Amino acid sequence: EPEHILSVFENASDDLRVGDRDERVFVVAAPTTVDWAVLGLQTWDSDMWVEADEPIDVADNTWLHEYVHSRQQLNTTNATSWLTEATATYHAAALALEGNLTGFADFRDVLRRGTRDRYDDVVLSDPTTWTRRANYDKGGLVVGTLDRQIRLATNRSRTFETLFGQLNDREGPFDQATFLQLVDDIGNETVRATADRYVTTDDGPSTWTREQHERA
């Protein structure tokens, strides 16, 4: 129902504190009689469409994924381009969980896709190594891992949204060194080392338990 979708967007607008909040976002629930190439798409700064029958009470949430894209002002380089889809994937799932649209098991299942064997040789900072959806799945898991690590390192006073917001505010492109320095500034050297490992090598993190999530 439109009212339910609009309520979810309203909550997401308030909960996602990353700046670049548009005064108006134009959303189309696209007819399902068309064989669309994708389930949804964000275009320009604040326009988006989603197939009208896409579910909203799930962690793999196309509505929220495209909404997060509307909140991005990321001037990435080749080495940081993975963040565009990674942040949309993770924050859409996190917003669905925090908005009681889904449970932790569904949230974790979305992140667990980043551990698939087909991503074993993927280096996020090197797009030439990416297999299909690597930046979404492995990238989303890495963003989630960094979010949890930042929260633990700062006694929950900062989150990945803090980093996301600072990246949004940058006028020029940000490279890998800048990204890692911001991780250090917002978290600490240990979180920076985690980011360096999971972004510049083919290593990948694991998911975490409900108890570990709640602790962070």
Disulfide bonds with the S-S distance in Angstrom:
none
